[in-house]
Amino acid sequence: MSNITNVTLAPNATEAAKVVFDTGDTAWILVSTALVMVMIPGLAFFYAGMVHRKNVVATLYQSMICLGVVMIQWWFWGYSLGKN
């Protein structure tokens, strides 16, 4: 049994589903995401400079693969969490 009392329902279901997005907040999330995506290749070159010569390409690939995985995760889950 539920203890919820005084529940009022919206007269129209579409009124309850309306969500107002602030364009400034959305723009800031997108700009921040773009800055992080630009930062990742620089970090890859930094890591590549810290390993032996034979491991440079593998280190660059690992950083780029991680970038791809994070982009996919952001697309599916991160943006929906960040825009609320």
VMD Tcl script that draws the C-alpha trace (Angstrom):
set ca {
  {0.00 0.00 0.00}
  {1.28 3.44 -0.83}
  {1.44 6.32 1.66}
  {1.07 9.00 -1.03}
  {-1.72 11.46 -0.33}
  {-2.98 14.58 -2.06}
  {-1.86 13.50 -5.50}
  {-2.94 15.90 -8.22}
  {-2.84 14.84 -11.81}
  {-2.33 17.21 -14.70}
  {-5.52 17.79 -16.66}
  {-3.66 17.07 -19.87}
  {-0.91 14.45 -20.13}
  {1.10 16.58 -22.56}
  {1.29 19.43 -20.02}
  {3.02 17.18 -17.52}
  {5.52 16.01 -20.15}
  {6.68 19.52 -21.15}
  {10.30 20.16 -20.28}
  {11.96 23.53 -20.66}
  {15.64 23.45 -21.65}
  {17.86 26.40 -20.95}
  {19.88 27.08 -24.09}
  {22.79 28.49 -22.07}
  {23.12 25.33 -20.01}
  {22.91 23.12 -23.07}
  {25.52 25.22 -24.88}
  {27.88 25.03 -21.91}
  {27.57 21.25 -21.74}
  {28.33 20.96 -25.46}
  {31.29 23.38 -25.28}
  {32.74 21.57 -22.27}
  {32.39 18.26 -24.07}
  {34.12 19.64 -27.15}
  {37.01 20.99 -25.07}
  {37.54 17.61 -23.44}
  {37.45 15.90 -26.85}
  {40.12 18.33 -28.10}
  {42.23 17.72 -25.00}
  {42.39 13.92 -25.46}
  {44.79 13.87 -28.47}
  {47.18 16.16 -26.56}
  {47.05 13.78 -23.63}
  {47.73 10.90 -26.02}
  {50.90 12.60 -27.26}
  {51.93 13.28 -23.66}
  {51.55 9.60 -22.79}
  {53.36 8.61 -25.99}
  {56.32 10.73 -24.94}
  {56.61 8.80 -21.70}
  {57.03 5.32 -23.22}
  {59.75 3.61 -25.24}
  {59.90 4.26 -28.97}
  {58.43 0.87 -29.93}
  {55.30 1.49 -27.80}
  {54.41 4.98 -29.04}
  {51.88 3.91 -31.68}
  {50.18 1.47 -29.32}
  {49.87 4.19 -26.69}
  {48.36 6.61 -29.21}
  {45.88 3.96 -30.35}
  {44.88 3.17 -26.77}
  {44.12 6.82 -26.09}
  {42.08 7.16 -29.28}
  {40.13 3.97 -28.55}
  {39.37 5.26 -25.06}
  {38.19 8.51 -26.63}
  {35.83 6.56 -28.88}
  {34.46 4.52 -25.99}
  {33.88 7.63 -23.88}
  {32.17 9.40 -26.80}
  {29.76 6.49 -27.20}
  {29.05 6.42 -23.47}
  {28.47 10.17 -23.45}
  {26.12 9.89 -26.41}
  {23.96 7.19 -24.79}
  {24.05 8.06 -21.08}
  {26.02 11.19 -20.20}
  {24.12 13.85 -22.11}
  {20.77 12.62 -20.81}
  {22.10 12.87 -17.25}
  {23.70 16.25 -17.79}
  {20.76 18.05 -19.36}
  {18.42 17.61 -16.38}
}
mol new
graphics top color blue
foreach p $ca { graphics top sphere $p radius 0.5 }
foreach p [lrange $ca 0 end-1] q [lrange $ca 1 end] { graphics top cylinder $p $q radius 0.2 }
display resetview
